[in-house]
Amino acid sequence: MNTDYQQARLTRDPRFDGTFFVAVKTTNIFCRSICPANTALEKNVEYFHLAQQAMSAGYRPCLRCRPDSAPHSYAWQGVHTTVQRGIRLLSQYKELSITEIATKLGITDRYFRQLFQQHLGLSPKQYQLFDKVLFAKQLLHQSNLTVEHIAHASGFASARRLQHNFKKVTGLTPQQVKQGKEKQSELISLRLSFRPPFNWQHMQSFLALRVIQGVESVTEDCYHRTFVIGTDKGWFRVSRIQDKHNLKVEIRLPNIEKLPAVLNNIERVFDLNADTKTIQSQLLRCGIPKDKMVTGLRIPGVWDTFEAGCRAILGQQISVKMAITLLSQLTQELGETEGDNVYFPTPKTISKSDLNFLKIPNSRKQTLRLFAQHIINCPDSPIDDWLHIKGIGPWTVAYAKMRGQSSPDIWLNTDLIVKKQLTKINIDAELARPWRSYLTFQIWSMV
C-alpha cells in the first residue's frame, strides 16, 4: 500500500477520502481516511482499496464515518478492463444475477469469477452482496424510505432477505441503523460525497449556459432536471452545501428499484468520483500554466448518450446559444409533458418527425432522424458506430463520449476554441493521458 495513505490517514486529508479504507485489527472495524475516531497505531492497521474488500476480510463498516457514504475511487482502475466494467455493472444493476452481468460483459460465469478473484481477491457474488449491504446502509442512515422499499432499492427480494444479510455482514439489524426514521416519503433525499476541491461555480456556469428549457433549470446553488430511465420518468435536484464535501440530492422516482442506476448517473453527471489532485498534477505536466489552472474542475455530464448526440448534432458549427435554442424547440415540440415536468424527446418521436419547426438545413434534419433510428435499432451499439451515419463525424462522437459517457480521456483538438488556444500556449497533450477530457475543459475555461 502506498505510503501516502499512511500520511493521509494521520492527517485525515479529505482529498484521499474514498481512495482507500483503513481497517483496525483490534476493533475489527474499517473506516474512511477522514474518520474522526482516535487514530490507531500503524501496527494495528490494514489498508484496502475497496470497502467490499475490507468486508470480505471480515471487517465491519464504521457507524461513525460511514464508509457506505464515501466517494468512489479510481484507485482500482489499473485492473483488468473487464473487472472495471464488472464493478460498474454490479453497482448499477443490483437486481441482476451474476450470470446476467457476465452475459452483459460477454464472458462466462467462470471467467468472471476468475477475474474478480485474481484482481480483487473476492468473488463477484461476494462483491455484489457487500455492495448491496453498503447501499442499503446508506439509505437506512439518510432516507425516510421503509425497510421494505430499501430492500428492493438495494436489490434484495424482500425485507427479510435484507434483514438476514445485513445482520450477517454488519452485526446490526436494519431497524437498529434506521433508529426510528420509519416513514415513507415520495421524495428521496440523500447526500453524495466527493473529494475536494469541487469547483461548483465552473459546473454551475457551464450547465446554466446549456440549459434545455423545460427539462433543466439552474440557479446559483442548485441544478434540477427531469429524466427517463427505461420506461420510468422522474426528476432530481442537486444542491450545493456550503463548506461540506458532499452534495444534497433529492429524487422523485416511481420505481424504487431504479434508484441505484439513477444515483450512479447523477454521480457521473457531476463527476463526483474524480481525483482532482491527481488530474491537476497531470495537466501541469502537459503544459497548462499554473496561474491558468482551474482547480477542482469536473466534467459536466449529460443524462445519456442519446441526448449528448442530439446536443452535438444540433451544435455543429453554430454558437452554444443557437444550439440550445434549437434543443429547447425540439423539446417543446416533441417532448412529453406531465404536469409541470417536460421530458427530453425519445428517439422514436424524433425519428418520426419531419422536424420542419427547426430552422436548420435539411441535411442536418436527416442526420438527426437517422441518428434517432440508429438508437432505436441498435440501442447497445458502441458510439463509434455513429460514424456510419451520414452527417456525423469524429467531433460529434468524441463530444458524446466525453459528456454522455463521461469518458476521461477525450482530446477535442479539432474543436475551434481548442485550436485557437493551442496557438497561445505550448501543450503536449500526450502527457495528459488518461485525463485529456479535463485538458479539453481546462482549455475551454481559459477563453
N, C-alpha and C positions, 0 to 999 in steps of 0.2 A: 504494500500500500504506500502511496506517495507520502513522503514526509511532510508535504504541505498540509496534508489532512490533520496531522498531529498539531501543527501550529494553528490551523483553522479551528480545531476543536477547543484548544486552550484559549483562543481569543474570541470564540463564538462569532466568527466572521460570517455575516449573513450572505455574502457573495458565494459561499460554498453550500448554502442550505439546499439539501436535496441531491447534492453530488455524491454524498456518502452518508452512511449511518454508523453510529457508534454503539456497540453492544458492550454492556458491562457484565463481566463474568460473575461478579459477586452478587448481583441483584437479578440476573437473568432477564434484564430489560434492555431494549435498544431504543436509541433516541436520535433526534436530528442534531446536527452540529451546533445549533443555536439553543439547545435546551438549557433553561436557567438553573437546573439542578446542580448540586455540588459536583465539581469536576473530579472524576475518578482518576486514580493513578494509572499511568500508562501501561503498567504490567497487567492491570485488570481489564484492559480494553481490547476489543476486537473490532475491526472495520469491515464494512460491507458496502458494495456499490448500490445494491438494491435492497429495499425493505423486505421484499419477498425472500431474499437470500438469508437475511437475519432470522426471519420467521422459520425458514426451513432448518436453520441450525438450532432451533429450539428457544429462541428469544421472543419475548412478548413486547408489543409496542407500548411505549411510554404514554401514560394518560395525561402527562403534563405538557409535553411539547407536541404530542400527537403526530407521529410520522406519517399517518394517513393524509395529513394536510400539507406535507412538504411539496415544493415544486418538483416536477420530474427532472431527471438528469440525462445528459448526453454522455455521461461517463462510460456507459456500456456500448456506445455506438461504434467502438472499434471492433466489435464482434462480427460474426458472420451476418451478411445482409439478410438472409432468411430468418435468422434469430431476431433481428431488429423488427422485421415485419411481423413475425410471430408475436412478439411482445406487444406491438401496437394493436394487432387484431384481438389478442386475448383481453386487452384492457378495454377496447372499444365495443366488442361484441361478447359481453359476458354471458349472454343466453345461449351462445353456440357451443357445441361439443368440441372436444379436441379433434375428432375426425373431421368435422366440418371446417375447422380452422386449417387443418392440414390440407384439405381439399382446396381451400382458397389460396393456399401457398403453392399448390401444385406439387406437393410431395406426399409421401406415405406417412402414416402414423408413426411407423418405426423410425424412419429417418428424422422426423420431427422430434421424437423423444431423444434420439442420439445427439442431435444438435444442441438441444437445451441442456442435456447432461454434460456435454463437452464444454460449453461456453459459460453456463450459469451454475452448474452443479446441482440442479434440481430439474424435475420433470415438468413438462407443460401442464400436466394436471395439478401438480403442487403449486406452480406459479399462478394458475387460474384460481385455485381455491384461496390462496393468500391474497391475491388481488381483489377478489370478491369481498373477503372479510375486511380488508383495509377500506374499500369503498363504502361498505355498509357502516363501518365505524365512523367515517367522515359524515355520512348522512345522519347517523344517530346523534353525533355531537352537535351538528349545525342546523339540521332541518326540523320542521314540525311534522314530517311525514309519519304515518303509523308504521309500526314494525312490519306489518304485512306488506305495505307499499315499499318499504325499504328492502324487504326480501326480494321482491320482484324486480326492483330497480337494480339490485346487485347481482341478479342472475340466479337467485335461489328459487326453487319451485314453490316454496311455502315458508311461512314464518317459522314453522317447526324445523325445517332444514337449516335456516339461518341460525336459529337458536342452538342447534346441535353443533354446527361447525364453528360458530362464534365462540361458544363456551370452550370448545376443544382447543382453539388456537390462542385465544386471549385470556382464558381463565375467568372471564366475566360473562354475564348474560347480556343480551341487548337492552333489557329493561334497566339493568344497573348503569349502563353507559348513558341511556336516554334521560334518566333522572327526572321523570315526571313530565316530560315535554310531549306527551302522547296527545296530539291534537292535529287533525287533518287540516291542511290548508291548500288551496288551489295553487298558490304561489310558492314556488320552491326557492328558498334563499340560502345561498352558500357563499363561502369566501375561497377564492383561488389564490394560492401563494405564488410568488415569483422571487427570483434572486435579484437584488438591486445591483446597479441602478436601473430604473424603468423610466424612460423619457415619455411621460404621458402627454406632454404638450406636442411632441412630434407626432405621436399616434393620433391624437385628437385632431390636429390641424390637417393631417393627411386624409383622414376619414371624412372630416367635415367638408373638404373641398370636393369629395366624390360621392356625396350622399344621393341616393336614389329616392326621390320624393315618394312618400307613402310607405316605402319599405324600411327606410332608415331615418333616424334623427340623431343629431349630435349636439350636445351642449358642452360647456366648459369642463364639466366633471362627469359626463355621462354619455354612453352610446346605447342606442336602442334599435333593434331591428326585428322584423318577422323572419320566419324561416319555414321551410318544408323539409321534412326528413321522412323518406318513404312516402307513406300516404297520410302522415300526420303533420298538422300545422301547429305552430306555436310562435312565441316571441321571447326574447330575452333582453335584459337591460344590465349593462356593466357600468359600475360606478367606481370612481377613484376614491380611496380612503386616504386622507392626508396623513403623512408620516407613518404609514404602515406598509408592510411588504406583501400586501395582498389586495385583490380587487373584490368588491361585493358584486355578486351575480344573482339576479332574480330571473326565474324562468317560469313561463306558463306553458305547460306541456300536457296534452290529454293522455298520452300513453307513457306511463312511468318507466316502462322497460326501455324506452329510447333515451333515457336520461344520460347513461354513460357516453353514448355517441354524441349527444348534444354538448356535454361538458368537454369532451375531447376536442370537438370542433371549436368551441369558444377558446379553449387554451391555445389552439393552433392559430385562430384569427388574431389573437392578441400576442402570440408568440411568447407565452409565459415561461416556456422552458428554455429560452435562450440563455447561454452562458456568456453574458456580455463582456465579462472580464477577459475571457479567452479570445473572443471575437475581436475586441478592440486592439488587443496586442498584435493580432494577425494583420489587422488593417494598417496599423502603424508601420509594420514591417514592409508592407507593399507600397508605401509612399504617401498615405494620407497625412497631411501636415497636422501636427499635434494641436495647433490652435484652431484648426478647422473641424476637428473630430466632434461629432455629435454623440455625447456619452449616453448610454442607456437606450440606444436606438433598437427598435424591434421591427420585424417585417409585418406591416398591416395586411392581414389576410382578407380573402373574400370567402363567403359562406361555402361555395362549392365550385368545382371546375367549370360547370356549365355557365354559371353567372360570370366567372372570370373570363371565359371565352367570349361571351357576349360583350363584356366591357372592352376587351381587346379588339374585337372586330369593329365595333362601332367607334372605337377610339383611334383607328388607324388614320394617321396624317391629319388630324384635327386637334384643336385645343382640348384640354381636360374639361373646360366649361361646356363646350359644344357637345362633347361626348356624353356628359352627364345629362344634358338636356334631352338628347336622343334616348338615353336609357330610361329617363323618367317618363317620356312619351310612350315608350314601349310598354312600360309597366302600367301606366294609366289606361292604355288601350286594351292590353291583353292579360294583365294581372288579375287574379281572383281577389275579390273583396269580401270580407266577413266583418260586419260592423265597422269599427274604425281601423281594422287591420287590412293592409294590402300586401299581397304576396308576389314575389318575382315570377314572371310568366314561366310556364312549363315548356319543355321542348316541343310538346305536342301542339300547344296553341300557337307557337311561333312558326312551326313548320307548315301549318295550315293557313297562315295569314298571308295576304298579298303585301303587307307592310307598306301600303301606299300612304299611310299617315306620316311616314318618316321621309324627310327631305334629304335623301341620300341617293347616290347612283343606283340604278337597277342591279348592277353587278354586285354591289355591297349587300343589297337586299337578298339576292340569290345566295350569296355566301352564307348569310345568317340562316336562311331556310335550310340549306344543305347541311350546315353545322348542326342545327337542331335535329334534323332527320338522322344524322350520323349518331348523335347521342341516344336517340330512340332505338336505332338498330343495333348499336354496339356500345351499350352503357358502360361496360367494364374494359373497353379497349384502352391502350396507352394513349396519352396525349399526343405523342409523336405521330400517331395515325392521322391526326388532323391535317397534317401536311399534304395528304392526298386530296383534300377538299380545295377546290378552286377558290382562290382569294385569301387563303390562309398561308402565311409564311413563317419562317423561324422566329421572328419577333413576337408574333401572336402566341405561338406555342410556348416560348420562353416566359412571357408575361403570365400566362395561365398557370404554368408550373410554379412560378415564384409566388403568386398571390392566391391561386386556387388550391395549391398543394403545399404551400409554404416551403418549397424546396430551398435549402440554404445556399446552394452553390450555383445560382443562375447569374451569369455575367452578361448584361444587356449592353454590350459595347457597340451595337449598331443603333442604339437609341440616340436621337438627335441631341438631346441635352447632355448625355454622357459623352458623345463625340466632341461636343463643343468644350466641355470641361477638361477633357483629356489634352486639349491644346494648351491648357494653362498650367497643368500640374503633371509631374512625371510619375506615372503609376505602373508598377509591374503586377498586373492582375493575377499572375500565376502564384505569386506569394500570398495571395489572399485565400487560396483554396484551404478548406472547403466552405468558405464563408463569403463567396463572391456576390451573393444576393445582398448582403449587408454592405458590401462595397458599392453596389449599384445605388442603394438607398442613401449611403453617405454622400455620393457624388450628386445625386438629385438634391439633397438638402443644402448643398453648397451654392446653389443658384441664387 
